[in-house]
Amino acid sequence: MRLITHNMLSCNIKGVTNGFPLKIVAEKVMEKEVDFNPDFLRHMFAKIEWKALVEASRSLGYAELPEDSPDATVIESDDESLLKKLHHALLELHLEEGALVCPETGRKFPVNKGIPNMLLHEDEV
């Protein structure tokens, strides 16, 4: 599971009001090379919850992203160093095995072979 996917997932258990961001418990992390596309990253930047991305990338062992969200002018500039770090975090880091944990209930959603299982039990719907 890529962090771009993680950044858009939340806990949907009935009654949960604070289901984002899901905490990551990583057992196996892989890096898979992906072609660099700065235009895609510039477009996605506004849709990303920065603090959640930074926390998630650090839980996978990647601490190169700045703590605070960069200004949009930095993203639009010709200097692509930050975009390359964003690219690596969003698209090249993969959680292969582990779990996503609801911040409110502590419910663990397993991640196997890179696929998060977000199915709810009958009493959670």
C-alpha positions in Angstrom: 0.0 0.0 0.0 1.4 3.4 -1.0 1.2 6.4 1.3 -0.9 8.2 -1.3 -3.6 5.6 -0.6 -3.1 5.8 3.2 -3.6 9.5 3.1 -7.1 9.0 1.8 -8.2 6.2 4.1 -10.1 6.6 7.4 -11.9 4.4 9.9 -15.6 4.1 9.1 -16.7 2.3 12.2 -20.2 3.5 13.3 -19.9 6.3 15.9 -16.2 7.1 15.2 -15.7 10.8 14.8 -11.9 10.9 14.7 -10.9 8.1 12.3 -8.1 9.9 10.4 -5.2 9.5 10.1 -4.9 5.8 10.6 -1.7 4.9 12.5 0.7 2.6 10.7 2.2 -0.5 12.3 4.8 -1.6 9.8 6.1 -5.2 9.7 7.5 -5.2 6.1 8.2 -2.1 4.0 9.4 -2.1 0.4 10.7 0.5 -1.9 9.5 0.2 -5.5 10.8 2.6 -8.1 8.2 4.7 -10.0 8.8 7.2 -12.8 9.1 10.8 -11.5 6.2 13.0 -12.7 6.4 16.5 -11.3 3.1 17.7 -12.8 1.2 14.8 -11.1 2.8 15.7 -7.8 2.0 19.4 -8.1 -1.6 18.5 -8.9 -1.9 16.1 -5.9 -0.2 18.5 -3.4 -3.4 20.4 -2.6 -5.2 17.1 -1.9 -2.7 15.7 0.5 -3.1 16.0 4.3 0.6 17.0 5.0 0.8 16.2 8.7 -0.6 12.7 8.2 1.8 12.1 5.3 4.8 13.1 7.4 3.7 10.9 10.3 3.1 8.0 8.0 6.4 8.3 6.2 8.3 8.4 9.5 6.5 5.3 10.6 7.9 3.6 7.5 11.4 4.9 8.3 11.6 7.9 5.9 12.2 11.2 7.7 13.1 13.5 4.7 9.9 15.4 4.5 9.7 18.7 6.4 7.5 18.8 9.5 5.5 21.8 8.2 3.6 21.9 4.9 5.7 23.7 2.3 4.2 26.8 0.7 2.6 26.2 -2.7 5.3 28.5 -4.3 8.0 26.0 -3.3 6.0 23.2 -5.0 5.6 25.3 -8.2 9.2 26.4 -8.3 11.8 24.9 -10.7 13.7 23.4 -7.8 12.4 19.8 -7.7 14.3 18.6 -4.6 11.2 18.7 -2.4 9.0 17.2 -5.2 11.5 14.2 -5.4 11.2 13.7 -1.6 7.4 13.9 -1.9 7.4 11.5 -4.8 9.5 9.0 -2.8 7.1 9.2 0.2 3.8 9.1 -1.7 4.6 6.6 -4.5 7.7 4.6 -3.8 7.3 3.5 -0.2 5.0 0.5 0.1 3.6 -1.0 3.3 3.6 -4.7 2.4 2.8 -6.2 5.8 1.4 -4.7 8.9 -1.7 -2.9 10.2 -3.6 0.3 10.1 -4.9 1.4 13.5 -8.0 3.6 14.1 -6.8 6.5 16.3 -10.1 6.5 18.2 -11.0 2.9 18.8 -7.6 1.2 18.4 -9.2 -1.3 15.9 -6.5 -2.8 13.7 -7.0 -3.3 10.0 -4.5 -5.8 8.6 -2.4 -5.1 5.5 -1.3 -8.2 3.7 0.7 -8.3 0.4 0.2 -4.5 0.2 -3.6 -4.6 0.4 -5.4 -3.1 3.4 -8.4 -5.0 4.6 -10.9 -2.3 5.7 -13.9 -4.5 6.0 -16.0 -3.9 9.1 -17.4 -6.6 11.5 -21.2 -6.7 11.7 -21.3 -4.9 15.0 -19.2 -2.0 13.5 -21.6 -1.1 10.7 
